[in-house]
Amino acid sequence: MGRLLSQNDYFSLEEQLKALGDDELLDFWEETQFLGKFLGPESIEPMDYSPEYERLILQELQYRSSRRTARA
């Protein structure tokens, strides 16, 4: 269950991604891809955040994968 954060609570995107499970992380990646394609280049606001989100998500997935490999 979620909780309401006060205005003083701030978690970076990297911290939020680390808190997600693998399936949630992949769902988040899929949603950012969908939004980027849905809004596309003709939108008023450019989708500058989409490549950054993708980079951070892929970085977290690579980290998790290397941790799993090191344990085996």
N, C-alpha and C positions, 0 to 999 in steps of 0.2 A: 504494500500500500504506500502511496506517495505521501509526502508531507509538505506543508506550506513552508517555503523559505522566506525568511525576513529579507528586507532590502539589503541588509549588511552581509548576508550569506552570498558568496560568489564562488562558483566552481568553474574552472576553465573547461573548455571543450575536451582537452586531453584527460582531465580528471573524470569528467562525465563518461567518456568512452570507456575508460578503465573499469567503471562500475557496471557497465552493461555486460550481460551474458553474450555468448557467441551468437545465438539466434537473434537477440535484440540488436546487436551490433550490425549484423548483416541486414536486418530489417531497416535500420537507420540508413545504411548505405543505399539500399534500394530506394528508399523514400527520397533521399537527396538526388539520386539519379532521375527519378520520375519528375520531381519538381523542376530540375534543370531542363529536362526535355519539354515539360509542359509549358513552362514560362518562355523558354527559348530566347533566341536573340532579338525577337521583336517585342519583348517585354519592356516596360518603361524602366524598371530597375534591372541593371545587369546582374547576372548570376556569378559574381566574383567569388562568393563563398563556396560554391560547389566544388571546384578543384581543391580547395584547402580542406574541406570536409573529407573528400575522397582520400587525400594524402594522409590525413591523420587516422582515418579508419584503416587504411591499408597498412600503415605503420603499426597500429595496435594489433592487427591480425598477424602480421609478420612476427611481432614480439611474442605473441601467444604461441604461434607455431614453433618458433625456436625454443621456447620453454618446454613444450611438449616433447620435442625431439631430444632435448638434453636429458629429460627424465627417462627416456626409453633406453 
